[in-house]
Amino acid sequence: MLGEKQTIMKEIYNGAVVKMTEWTTTEFQLFAGNVLKQFEGKAVTVIAGEKSAHHFTEAFTAKYPDAVFSQETVPAKAGFIVERDGIDYNYFFDQMVAEIKKDFTPKLASLAFQKDE
């Protein structure tokens, strides 16, 4: 029973990464724009994951004059990194979900499996 529950939990988190990876350009840009607003007025470099690079259109990048959008991409990744003053702020979707997973799994498991059937 525990193995089945762990498999279900893993599928939920993997599904979240897949869903985020499949965001439309509009959805992705809304997310990225909200992140980049936090860095307004500060020089940053944005490095896209290979699976998300196409979302950083010319019209989108023009809205963020303080950001340098690298032509380099990170292979096989969805999301992006924001570099500022030697610090990497990681917005790769798999990493974001992994961080949430640490804090949220016990609560989700208790909610999802309240009744053992």
C-alpha positions as semicolon CSV with decimal commas, in nm:
position;residue;x (nm);y (nm);z (nm)
1;M;0,000;0,000;0,000
2;L;0,282;0,242;0,085
3;G;0,448;0,173;-0,251
4;E;0,125;0,254;-0,433
5;K;0,088;0,580;-0,243
6;Q;0,446;0,679;-0,322
7;T;0,389;0,604;-0,691
8;I;0,076;0,820;-0,693
9;M;0,261;1,108;-0,525
10;K;0,547;1,082;-0,774
11;E;0,300;1,090;-1,064
12;I;0,138;1,405;-0,924
13;Y;0,468;1,591;-0,907
14;N;0,590;1,465;-1,245
15;G;0,256;1,569;-1,392
16;A;0,302;1,920;-1,256
17;V;0,640;1,952;-1,431
18;V;0,492;1,824;-1,757
19;K;0,199;2,066;-1,731
20;M;0,432;2,361;-1,671
21;T;0,658;2,252;-1,957
22;E;0,354;2,255;-2,186
23;W;0,248;2,609;-2,094
24;T;0,154;2,831;-2,384
25;T;0,378;3,126;-2,460
26;T;0,122;3,353;-2,293
27;E;0,120;3,144;-1,973
28;F;0,499;3,116;-1,966
29;Q;0,547;3,488;-2,025
30;L;0,301;3,571;-1,747
31;F;0,505;3,357;-1,506
32;A;0,843;3,486;-1,629
33;G;0,719;3,844;-1,624
34;N;0,612;3,812;-1,261
35;V;0,955;3,676;-1,174
36;L;1,140;3,948;-1,366
37;K;0,934;4,225;-1,203
38;Q;1,113;4,135;-0,880
39;F;1,441;4,236;-1,046
40;E;1,329;4,562;-1,208
41;G;1,601;4,824;-1,211
42;K;1,868;4,562;-1,147
43;A;2,110;4,417;-1,400
44;V;2,038;4,048;-1,448
45;T;2,113;3,776;-1,699
46;V;1,841;3,530;-1,796
47;I;1,939;3,186;-1,922
48;A;1,653;2,983;-2,063
49;G;1,613;2,611;-2,054
50;E;1,623;2,455;-2,398
51;K;1,253;2,358;-2,378
52;S;1,145;2,713;-2,293
53;A;1,376;2,935;-2,496
54;H;1,115;2,992;-2,769
55;H;0,890;3,170;-2,517
56;F;1,141;3,454;-2,478
57;T;1,023;3,643;-2,783
58;E;1,168;3,973;-2,898
59;A;0,854;4,158;-2,784
60;F;0,878;3,999;-2,439
61;T;1,248;4,063;-2,386
62;A;1,208;4,427;-2,494
63;K;0,991;4,485;-2,186
64;Y;1,290;4,415;-1,959
65;P;1,571;4,653;-2,057
66;D;1,777;4,574;-1,746
67;A;1,788;4,205;-1,834
68;V;2,033;4,041;-2,070
69;F;1,877;3,735;-2,231
70;S;2,154;3,486;-2,303
71;Q;2,162;3,307;-2,636
72;E;2,290;3,005;-2,445
73;T;2,035;2,755;-2,319
74;V;2,051;2,478;-2,062
75;P;1,997;2,145;-2,240
76;A;1,684;1,941;-2,166
77;K;1,546;2,194;-1,914
78;A;1,218;2,387;-1,900
79;G;1,213;2,720;-1,723
80;F;1,504;2,958;-1,671
81;I;1,772;3,092;-1,439
82;V;1,807;3,456;-1,339
83;E;2,168;3,547;-1,254
84;R;2,235;3,854;-1,041
85;D;2,556;3,950;-0,864
86;G;2,691;3,595;-0,885
87;I;2,374;3,437;-0,748
88;D;2,159;3,204;-0,958
89;Y;1,785;3,217;-0,896
90;N;1,660;2,885;-1,030
91;Y;1,322;2,880;-1,202
92;F;1,366;2,548;-1,380
93;F;1,034;2,375;-1,341
94;D;1,171;2,041;-1,219
95;Q;1,371;2,217;-0,947
96;M;1,077;2,433;-0,843
97;V;0,852;2,129;-0,807
98;A;1,126;1,943;-0,615
99;E;1,145;2,233;-0,366
100;I;0,768;2,241;-0,324
101;K;0,766;1,864;-0,288
102;K;0,987;1,881;0,023
103;D;0,745;2,105;0,208
104;F;0,415;1,997;0,062
105;T;0,434;1,616;0,039
106;P;0,339;1,537;0,400
107;K;0,035;1,767;0,382
108;L;-0,071;1,641;0,038
109;A;-0,031;1,280;0,147
110;S;-0,244;1,333;0,456
111;L;-0,515;1,504;0,251
112;A;-0,508;1,252;-0,033
113;F;-0,494;0,941;0,181
114;Q;-0,714;1,033;0,479
115;K;-0,916;0,717;0,434
116;D;-0,729;0,396;0,371
117;E;-0,946;0,185;0,146
